Amino acid sequence: MKLHQKTNYWELIKNGVISENIIFRMALSLCPALAVTSKVKYGLLMGIAVLFVHTMVGITVSLIRRFIHQRIRLPIFMLIIATWVTVTDLMMAAFAREAYAVIGLYIQLIVAFASILARAETFGSKNSVMPSMFDGLGMGIGFMVSLVIISFFRELLGSGSVFGIPVVDTRPVFIMVLPTGGFFAVGILMAWFNWMNKRYSKKKALSH
């Protein structure tokens, strides 16, 4: 996707959060959506890590796109992604050790996220730095918001707390903190998100 007209950076952000939301619209990178969202803290930290990698990969690919030969572009993109994932992994290990002990494996698996490679190929390699940065921000924010929403409902229903703080004095639904509960949460929230997006699109079309 190459932009030929004046770029609307807000549209790039909105596209990543709503129209091409990695989890709720594209159903990609579901492994962390199931594995690290039993608590809001872990979902947020994983989301921040992916946001950082998405943004930095977009910027880096855009900066060197004219020097990358077409035949070796995918290995180069993977090398760039692996570099920024390594930086993120080391920073997380140094400054968030408790959370890293739980989600460290999934931080390393960001290298294999199809969404990051796809955006490097379809957007970063075809556009200048600023649009690529905002595209990465949009995709990363969309992923982070999705994880936070999923983990909020899972922790609230499964533990009766949010960020470890008790907020509901009732018997928790223990299944919500298990992987099975992750499937339920993702499926229900995905259906709700797509219904709301379809309803919004219909209203927007009628207003025009």
CORBELRA-V273076 format. One line per field, one symbol per residue. ss: DSSP state (H for helix, E for strand, L for the rest). phi: phi as a letter, one per 40 degrees, with the letter a starting at -180 (. if undefined). Layout:
ss: ???
phi: ???
//
This chain:
ss: LLLLLLLLHHHHHHHHHHHLLLLLLLLLLHHHHHHLLLLHHHHHHHHHHHHHHHHHHHHHHHHHHHHLLHHHHHHHHHHHHHHHHHHHHHHHHHHLHHHHHHHHHHHHHHHHLHHHHHHHHHHHLLLLHHHHHHHHHHHHHHHHHHHHHHHHHHHHHHHLEELLEELLLLLLLHHHHLHHHHHHHHHHHHHHHHHHHHHHHHHHHHHL
phi: .bcbbdcccccccccccbcbddccbcfbfcdccccbbcbcdcccccccccdccdcccdcccccbdcbccdcbccccccccccccccdcccccccbbccccccbdcccccddcccccccccccbdcbbcccdccccccccccdccccccccccccccccbgbbfgccbbcbcccdccccddcccccccccccccccccccccccccccc
//
